[in-house]
């Protein structure tokens, strides 16, 4: 079953109305001497040394009503004030955004996610997300406040939003917590969208969403226990030699760009991706990927680390950088490919899970989106051996 909501333009975004917030600390007797920056870093929730230093540099930190320096040693009787700007509380605003629904019952829904849409709101993207669309689809019309939202520490939260991976901070492995706690919406009868896994903003394909608390937690447990089966299809630059390979590596924030992830020699979290070659071309390979773990940008990072970035992936070397590394004979073809897709060529083709109420094993598939199909058709030009259904594997 597939249906699409009537498309309406989302409401015009209004500027965030920030408000002033003051933290005040009266240093008691017996307090040992300590640098003021260190004291504030461990005294304010979500503060970091960098955030505190910026506040001090902006004269937003005073000791006894005078601006201070980071190396000032606090003493009993001191009064420390920190003035920061806070964003307004996050609300979930229902919006009439088109959804492609593959299946729906009273407990859950399965959608075919389009490119260009974030899964859930954050400071930098408060609306226009999948959650906003699902709320509207479920009949909610009034904004819903967010419960248990993290205490914010002023304007630097905006920097955090910018320094984290742009699509979502948490790994997919951490989504059970998100579904039950971090962005849990207030209870409205019949309405509580449960996000239990994610796709990047520009990744397309199948997602399951719980409608009520019980099914959402059951689905989240399946993802945590890895009893859910998922297959992704992607187009990667270069010719991948091995028919099957397991890519392993620790993934964490990139030391060169904190908005991205990278395979690290030390630190990070273990990640494993199974890659199977479906079809090879002169300058690209069609692959199927299965996740053993669910790290942020995992497939994109693993393929890029192996010198096979996904076609169209500007963040991980899959656009002009990749074309420049090809033999000159293939560059015109490569440029034509990039003219057909303006995102990473990654599609969540298949998702299988156990229905949380009926116990039935359910499998859903999504065909390749038009932009990836256009790239594939171009690569196949002159290749008579091409398979009729490249996304399907045994």
Secondary structure, DSSP 4 states (H G I P E B T S, - for coil): --EEPPP-PPPPPPPP--EEEEEEEEPPTTPPPEEHHHHHHHHSTT--HHHHHHHHHTT-EEETTEE--TTPEE-TT-EEEEEEEEPPPPEE-------EEEEE-SSEEEEEEPTT--SS--SS--SSSHHHHHHHHTT--S-EEBTTPPPP-TTHHHHHHHHS-SS-SS-GGGHHHIIIIITPBPPBTTB--EE-S---TT-EEEEEEESSHHHHHHHHHHHHTT-SEEEEEEEEES----SEEEEEEEEEE-SS-TTSEEEESSSSEEEEEEEEEEEE-SSEEEEEEEESS--TTHHHHHHHHTT-PBTT-TTTT-SHHHHHTS-HHHHHHHHHHHTT-SS--EEEEEEEEE-TTT--EEEEE-PPPHHHHHHHHHHHTT-TT--S-TT---
